[in-house]
C-alpha cells in the first residue's frame, strides 16, 4: 500500500479526502492521508496558505510518506503575485524538490480557484443542503457563464464560495461541502473539471508499476 500524504488547508478538504478520494484510491493500493497544514490546525485549519508554509509542510511530510501532494485553494493563496495557477504549482515543485529525499514523489496541486468550484459540477446536488428550486436555478445560471466550474473566478466577491453563500446564506463550508461532493461524485467532478481530473489521474498512477 502506497502511503500518500495530502497537505490540506482546511477541514472541508480533509473530509473530502477521507470520504471521497480515499474510497476511490484504496482499491488501487493507495492510502491517501489528509493532514492539515501545521500552525493552522491549532485553530481549526484553513486559510493563510503561502509558498513558504506549503513548501515547508510538504518537505516535512516527504520524509514519512511514499508520496506527497496538496489540496489548497488558489483563491486567497498569499504571495502568488501575478502567477497563474500553473505557474504557482511549477514554482512550488521547484522549491520542494530541492529539499526532499531521493526517489520521493512530490505532486504540488493548487485547486483553481477553490474547492467550492468543484461543487458547480452538478448544482442539483445542492438540494442536499436544502437549497430551494429558485436557488438551484441561480446556481445553474452562475455555472452557465463559465466554460468549466474551475473557471468561476476568484474575485473577493465572486469566488465560488462567495457566490454560494450569497445564494444560500445557510451554506456551511465544512459541513455541507463534503456532503455535496459525495452527492455529486468523483466521476462527475472529473468530467467537468479538467485540471482536477488530471490531478486525480496523476494520483492514480502512483498505484501502477513503472
JOHU-V558990 format. One record per helix or strand of 2 or more residues. SS is the DSSP state (H for helix, E for strand). FROM is the first residue (numbers start at 1). TO is the last residue. If there is no record, write none. Layout:
BEGIN
SS	FROM	TO
SS	FROM	TO
END
This chain:
BEGIN
E	2	8
H	11	28
E	30	36
H	41	43
H	51	62
E	67	73
H	85	97
E	105	107
E	110	111
H	115	121
H	123	129
H	133	144
H	149	151
H	160	167
H	173	184
H	186	192
H	194	205
END
